[in-house]
Amino acid sequence: MRVIVNGEAQTCPAQTLAELLKALDYEGDFLATAVNGDLVHREERADCLLKEGDKVEILAPMQGG
């Protein structure tokens, strides 16, 4: 399946947002995620089914100064 992740087309076998995050090595509690502009809370990621062409945004906090 092809989805757009942070503006870049990706091919991924993931069926859910949680599977996509794991496949892309985004793990941890401090992520903000949205699918097609709708916020997806952490506890909803395993139930959030992805479809061909979905636009996924993943934001992670950065450390530094």
C-alpha positions in Angstrom: 0.0 0.0 0.0 1.2 3.5 -0.8 0.7 6.3 1.8 2.1 9.8 2.1 4.2 10.2 5.3 5.2 13.7 6.2 4.9 14.7 2.5 6.8 11.7 1.1 5.3 8.8 -0.7 6.0 5.5 1.1 5.2 1.9 0.2 4.4 -0.1 3.4 2.7 -3.3 4.2 1.2 -1.8 7.4 -2.6 -2.0 7.8 -2.9 0.3 10.8 -1.2 3.5 12.0 0.5 1.6 14.9 2.0 -0.9 12.4 3.2 1.9 10.2 4.9 3.7 13.1 6.6 0.5 14.1 7.8 -0.2 10.5 9.2 3.3 10.3 11.0 3.0 13.7 8.8 5.7 15.3 8.3 4.3 18.8 7.5 6.0 22.1 4.8 7.9 23.8 5.8 11.4 22.7 4.5 11.4 19.1 1.7 13.4 17.6 0.0 11.7 14.7 -2.7 12.7 12.2 -4.2 10.9 9.2 -5.8 13.0 6.5 -5.6 16.0 8.9 -7.4 14.3 11.7 -5.5 13.8 15.0 -5.1 10.2 16.1 -4.5 9.7 19.8 -2.0 7.1 21.0 -4.7 4.7 22.2 -6.5 4.8 18.8 -3.5 4.0 16.6 -3.9 0.3 16.7 -7.5 0.7 15.5 -6.8 3.3 12.9 -6.9 1.5 9.5 -4.9 3.0 6.7 -6.1 3.2 3.1 -4.3 3.7 -0.2 -3.2 7.3 -0.5 -3.8 8.4 3.1 -1.8 11.3 4.2 0.0 10.6 7.5 1.7 13.3 9.6 4.1 12.2 12.4 5.6 14.8 14.7 8.2 13.9 17.4 9.7 16.3 19.9 13.4 17.3 19.3 15.9 17.9 22.0 18.7 20.4 21.9 19.2 24.0 22.4 
